[in-house]
Amino acid sequence: MKYIKLWLRVVVGIVLMQSMLGHAQAITEQEAAAEWLKKMANAVTSENYQGRSIFHNGSQMMSLKIIHAVIDDEPWDRVVHLSGEPAEVLRKGGSIKCLHPDGAVELNAGAGEVPLLHAFSGDNLVIPEQYQLQVGREGRVAGRLVQIVNVIPMDRARYGYQLGIDKETGVLLKTVMLNRKGKALEVFEFVDISIDTALSEDDFMPGDGVQWIETTPTQLAEKAEGDGKDVGWTAKWLPQGFMLAEHTVRHLSGSDVNAHVYSDGLAAFTVFMEKLDKIENVEGSKQRGATVALSRRLPTPNANYLVTVVGEVPMETAMQVAASVTKDD
């Protein structure tokens, strides 16, 4: 009996030691992956590059030309659509515009950018608690060696990511957005790229087929907010870690539309609320790649409203958020 007790103590000790070693190894791997993300974030404000890429979201594939430079101490990006209708996305610091044949449209910060390119800040890198980092294998993208970093969600309310980071410079060369089964929903990948190239403001001038229309900050504010009033409402349920990042009231097509943007630091979705003039069959849902759009009618004693959730989250998440929206008294 004495030997059995001693044997049990030894076994328990080994199990505890293995558990502690495994935890330490997980922390080390998390830290190693975080170092790669820091290098990626620093490249946004230190590297100039241009190249061609593809973006595939299941039913649609686009070819793009990407130009990135640090000008006046802030990152500038120009994304040129090489297939389909002429279009460009131009980002100068925090100002983002979408250029097309009819003119320019001001976008919210974060819209129309290379996926996850600006999700992290090089000076203050924060990894959301809802994700686990993992250093993956090495690979090649656009003929360059990359380090794969996996960003794994800790719950079913969000997607995961696989990042291909250039080993030499830290430039993000590939992003894959994955569902919980590991299926690729969206893929962004450079097919050729030139890094550390000399770029100037001239490289960010609009190309043929699109128009640039300058608007003053005052005009932009009026365009974004219109003359509408905030319609008080609340989303009673949000996935853990998602917080309100932006709130605007817009005047679109003669209607006041309230928009709340929620983000967990990586993923984001927007909840729109607008008053319906008449009861219509406006409910429905659709998904393209990782982006979902879901609408439901919200009846109240005095009016009907339309709640729409749009973003890169699973459909189940969008459904729960939409179902939880209530009109404030």
C-alpha positions as CSV (number, residue, x, y, z in Angstrom):
1,M,0.0,0.0,0.0
2,K,2.9,2.3,0.8
3,Y,4.3,1.9,-2.6
4,I,0.9,2.5,-4.3
5,K,0.6,5.8,-2.4
6,L,4.1,6.8,-3.4
7,W,3.4,5.9,-7.1
8,L,0.2,8.0,-7.0
9,R,2.1,11.0,-5.7
10,V,4.7,10.6,-8.4
11,V,2.0,10.4,-11.1
12,V,0.2,13.4,-9.8
13,G,3.5,15.3,-9.6
14,I,4.3,14.5,-13.2
15,V,0.8,15.6,-14.4
16,L,1.0,18.9,-12.5
17,M,4.5,19.5,-13.9
18,Q,3.3,18.8,-17.5
19,S,0.4,21.1,-17.0
20,M,2.7,23.9,-15.7
21,L,5.1,23.4,-18.6
22,G,2.3,23.4,-21.1
23,H,0.9,26.6,-19.7
24,A,4.4,28.2,-19.8
25,Q,4.8,27.0,-23.4
26,A,1.4,28.5,-24.3
27,I,2.4,31.9,-22.8
28,T,5.7,31.8,-24.7
29,E,4.0,31.1,-28.0
30,Q,1.5,33.9,-27.3
31,E,4.3,36.3,-26.7
32,A,6.2,35.1,-29.8
33,A,3.1,35.6,-31.9
34,A,2.6,39.0,-30.4
35,E,6.1,40.0,-31.4
36,W,5.3,39.3,-35.0
37,L,2.2,41.4,-34.8
38,K,4.2,44.2,-33.3
39,K,6.6,44.0,-36.3
40,M,3.6,44.0,-38.6
41,A,2.1,47.1,-36.9
42,N,5.5,48.9,-37.0
43,A,5.7,48.2,-40.8
44,V,2.6,50.3,-41.4
45,T,4.5,53.4,-40.2
46,S,7.9,52.6,-41.5
47,E,7.7,50.8,-44.9
48,N,6.8,52.0,-48.3
49,Y,5.6,49.4,-50.8
50,Q,3.4,48.8,-53.9
51,G,2.1,45.7,-55.5
52,R,-0.8,43.8,-57.0
53,S,-3.1,41.5,-55.0
54,I,-6.2,39.5,-55.2
55,F,-9.2,39.6,-52.8
56,H,-11.6,36.7,-52.8
57,N,-14.8,36.4,-50.7
58,G,-16.4,33.3,-51.9
59,S,-18.6,34.5,-54.8
60,Q,-16.5,37.4,-55.9
61,M,-12.8,37.9,-56.8
62,M,-11.1,41.2,-57.4
63,S,-7.7,42.2,-58.5
64,L,-6.2,45.2,-56.8
65,K,-3.2,47.5,-57.0
66,I,-2.0,48.5,-53.5
67,I,0.2,51.6,-52.8
68,H,1.4,52.3,-49.3
69,A,3.7,55.1,-48.1
70,V,4.4,57.1,-45.0
71,I,3.9,60.8,-46.0
72,D,4.0,63.7,-43.5
73,D,4.4,61.2,-40.7
74,E,1.2,59.4,-41.4
75,P,0.3,56.3,-43.4
76,W,-1.2,56.8,-46.9
77,D,-2.9,54.0,-48.9
78,R,-4.3,53.8,-52.4
79,V,-6.3,50.8,-53.4
80,V,-7.0,50.6,-57.1
81,H,-9.6,48.2,-58.4
82,L,-8.1,46.6,-61.5
83,S,-11.2,44.5,-62.4
84,G,-14.9,45.5,-62.6
85,E,-16.0,49.1,-62.5
86,P,-13.3,51.7,-62.0
87,A,-12.9,52.5,-58.3
88,E,-10.3,53.6,-55.9
89,V,-10.0,53.8,-52.1
90,L,-7.7,56.6,-50.9
91,R,-6.6,56.9,-47.3
92,K,-4.6,59.7,-45.9
93,G,-4.1,59.2,-42.2
94,G,-7.7,59.1,-40.7
95,S,-9.4,60.4,-43.9
96,I,-10.7,57.8,-46.2
97,K,-12.5,58.4,-49.5
98,C,-13.9,56.0,-52.2
99,L,-13.4,57.4,-55.7
100,H,-15.6,56.2,-58.6
101,P,-16.8,57.6,-61.9
102,D,-19.5,59.8,-60.3
103,G,-17.2,61.4,-57.7
104,A,-15.8,60.8,-54.2
105,V,-17.6,59.5,-51.2
106,E,-16.3,59.9,-47.7
107,L,-16.1,56.7,-45.7
108,N,-15.8,55.9,-42.0
109,A,-12.4,55.2,-40.6
110,G,-11.6,51.5,-41.2
111,A,-13.7,51.1,-44.3
112,G,-12.3,50.0,-47.6
113,E,-8.9,49.1,-46.2
114,V,-6.7,46.1,-46.6
115,P,-8.0,43.6,-44.1
116,L,-6.4,44.0,-40.6
117,L,-3.7,46.3,-41.9
118,H,-4.6,49.0,-39.3
119,A,-6.2,46.8,-36.7
120,F,-3.1,47.1,-34.4
121,S,-1.3,50.2,-33.2
122,G,2.5,49.9,-33.3
123,D,2.9,52.1,-30.3
124,N,0.2,50.4,-28.1
125,L,-0.4,46.9,-29.3
126,V,-3.4,45.4,-27.5
127,I,-4.5,41.8,-28.2
128,P,-8.2,41.3,-27.5
129,E,-8.8,38.8,-24.7
130,Q,-11.3,36.9,-27.0
131,Y,-8.5,35.7,-29.2
132,Q,-5.5,33.3,-28.8
133,L,-2.3,33.8,-30.8
134,Q,-0.4,31.0,-32.3
135,V,2.8,30.9,-34.3
136,G,2.2,28.8,-37.4
137,R,4.4,27.5,-40.1
138,E,6.6,29.5,-42.5
139,G,5.5,30.0,-46.1
140,R,5.9,32.0,-49.3
141,V,3.7,34.8,-50.6
142,A,4.5,36.8,-53.7
143,G,7.9,35.1,-53.8
144,R,8.8,36.2,-50.3
145,L,9.2,34.3,-47.0
146,V,6.4,34.8,-44.6
147,Q,5.7,33.8,-41.0
148,I,2.1,32.5,-40.4
149,V,0.4,33.8,-37.3
150,N,-3.0,32.3,-36.3
151,V,-5.5,34.5,-34.5
152,I,-7.9,32.0,-32.9
153,P,-11.3,33.1,-31.5
154,M,-12.1,31.8,-28.0
155,D,-15.9,31.6,-28.7
156,R,-18.3,31.1,-31.6
157,A,-19.3,34.7,-31.8
158,R,-16.5,35.8,-34.1
159,Y,-14.2,34.6,-36.9
160,G,-10.5,33.6,-36.8
161,Y,-7.7,34.9,-38.9
162,Q,-4.5,33.6,-40.5
163,L,-1.9,36.2,-41.2
164,G,1.1,35.9,-43.5
165,I,3.7,38.4,-42.3
166,D,6.8,39.2,-44.4
167,K,9.8,37.9,-42.3
168,E,12.2,40.6,-43.5
169,T,10.1,43.7,-43.2
170,G,6.9,42.8,-41.2
171,V,4.6,43.9,-44.1
172,L,1.3,42.0,-44.1
173,L,1.2,40.0,-47.3
174,K,-1.8,37.7,-46.8
175,T,-4.9,37.6,-44.6
176,V,-7.4,34.7,-44.5
177,M,-10.6,35.0,-42.5
178,L,-11.8,31.6,-41.2
179,N,-15.1,30.3,-39.9
180,R,-15.2,28.1,-36.8
181,K,-14.8,25.0,-39.1
182,G,-11.6,26.4,-40.5
183,K,-13.1,27.2,-43.9
184,A,-11.7,30.3,-45.7
185,L,-14.4,33.0,-46.0
186,E,-12.2,35.8,-47.4
187,V,-8.7,35.8,-48.7
188,F,-6.5,38.8,-49.4
189,E,-3.1,38.0,-50.9
190,F,-0.3,39.9,-52.7
191,V,0.8,38.2,-55.9
192,D,3.7,40.6,-56.4
193,I,5.1,43.4,-54.3
194,S,8.0,45.8,-54.2
195,I,9.0,47.0,-50.7
196,D,11.2,50.0,-49.8
197,T,10.3,51.8,-53.0
198,A,10.5,55.6,-53.4
199,L,6.9,57.0,-53.4
200,S,5.6,60.5,-53.3
201,E,2.2,62.3,-53.2
202,D,2.0,62.0,-57.0
203,D,1.6,58.3,-56.6
204,F,-1.7,58.9,-54.7
205,M,-3.3,61.0,-57.4
206,P,-6.6,59.5,-58.8
207,G,-6.3,57.5,-62.0
208,D,-8.3,57.7,-65.2
209,G,-12.0,56.9,-64.9
210,V,-12.6,58.3,-61.4
211,Q,-13.2,61.8,-60.1
212,W,-11.8,63.6,-57.1
213,I,-14.2,66.1,-55.5
214,E,-12.8,68.1,-52.6
215,T,-15.1,68.8,-49.7
216,T,-14.5,70.9,-46.7
217,P,-14.6,69.4,-43.1
218,T,-17.9,71.3,-42.5
219,Q,-19.5,69.8,-45.6
220,L,-18.4,66.4,-44.6
221,A,-19.9,66.7,-41.2
222,E,-23.2,67.8,-42.7
223,K,-23.1,65.0,-45.1
224,A,-22.5,62.4,-42.4
225,E,-25.0,63.6,-39.9
226,G,-27.6,65.5,-41.9
227,D,-30.3,67.3,-40.0
228,G,-31.8,64.2,-38.4
229,K,-32.3,63.4,-34.7
230,D,-31.0,60.5,-32.8
231,V,-33.6,57.7,-32.4
232,G,-33.0,56.2,-28.9
233,W,-32.5,52.5,-29.0
234,T,-30.4,49.8,-27.2
235,A,-28.8,46.5,-28.2
236,K,-29.5,44.4,-25.1
237,W,-27.0,41.7,-26.2
238,L,-23.5,42.0,-27.6
239,P,-20.8,39.4,-27.9
240,Q,-18.3,39.5,-25.1
241,G,-15.6,42.1,-25.8
242,F,-17.5,44.1,-28.4
243,M,-17.9,47.8,-27.4
244,L,-19.4,50.9,-29.0
245,A,-16.8,52.4,-31.3
246,E,-18.8,55.0,-33.2
247,H,-22.3,56.5,-33.3
248,T,-23.6,58.7,-36.1
249,V,-27.0,59.9,-37.4
250,R,-27.2,60.1,-41.2
251,H,-29.8,61.5,-43.5
252,L,-30.0,59.0,-46.4
253,S,-32.7,58.9,-49.1
254,G,-34.9,61.2,-47.1
255,S,-34.7,59.1,-43.9
256,D,-32.8,59.5,-40.7
257,V,-30.6,56.4,-40.1
258,N,-28.9,55.8,-36.8
259,A,-25.7,53.8,-37.0
260,H,-23.8,52.2,-34.1
261,V,-20.5,50.6,-34.8
262,Y,-19.3,47.9,-32.4
263,S,-15.8,46.4,-32.4
264,D,-13.7,44.0,-30.3
265,G,-10.5,45.4,-31.6
266,L,-10.3,43.2,-34.7
267,A,-13.8,42.4,-35.9
268,A,-16.6,45.0,-36.3
269,F,-20.2,45.2,-37.1
270,T,-22.7,48.1,-37.5
271,V,-26.3,48.2,-36.3
272,F,-28.6,50.5,-38.3
273,M,-32.0,51.8,-37.1
274,E,-34.4,53.7,-39.3
275,K,-38.1,54.5,-39.0
276,L,-40.4,52.9,-41.6
277,D,-43.0,55.1,-43.2
278,K,-45.1,52.0,-44.0
279,I,-45.1,48.3,-43.1
280,E,-43.2,46.5,-45.8
281,N,-41.7,43.1,-46.2
282,V,-38.2,44.2,-45.6
283,E,-36.9,41.4,-43.4
284,G,-34.2,39.1,-44.7
285,S,-30.6,38.1,-44.6
286,K,-27.7,37.4,-46.9
287,Q,-24.0,36.6,-46.7
288,R,-21.1,37.2,-49.0
289,G,-17.8,35.8,-47.8
290,A,-17.4,36.9,-44.2
291,T,-19.8,39.8,-44.5
292,V,-23.4,39.3,-43.4
293,A,-26.4,41.6,-43.6
294,L,-29.6,40.9,-41.6
295,S,-32.7,43.0,-41.3
296,R,-35.8,42.7,-39.0
297,R,-38.8,44.8,-38.4
298,L,-39.1,46.3,-34.9
299,P,-42.7,47.3,-34.1
300,T,-43.5,49.8,-31.4
301,P,-46.8,51.2,-30.1
302,N,-46.4,54.3,-32.2
303,A,-44.2,53.4,-35.2
304,N,-42.3,50.6,-37.0
305,Y,-38.6,50.6,-37.3
306,L,-36.1,48.6,-39.4
307,V,-33.1,47.1,-37.6
308,T,-30.2,46.0,-39.8
309,V,-26.9,44.4,-38.7
310,V,-24.0,44.5,-41.2
311,G,-20.5,43.2,-40.5
312,E,-17.9,40.5,-40.5
313,V,-19.4,38.3,-37.9
314,P,-21.2,34.9,-38.0
315,M,-24.8,35.0,-39.0
316,E,-25.8,33.6,-35.6
317,T,-24.1,36.6,-33.9
318,A,-25.9,39.1,-36.2
319,M,-29.3,37.4,-35.5
320,Q,-28.8,37.6,-31.7
321,V,-27.8,41.2,-31.8
322,A,-30.7,42.2,-34.1
323,A,-33.2,40.3,-31.9
324,S,-32.0,42.1,-28.8
325,V,-32.5,45.6,-30.1
326,T,-35.3,47.5,-28.3
327,K,-36.6,51.0,-28.7
328,D,-35.9,53.3,-25.7
329,D,-39.0,54.8,-24.0
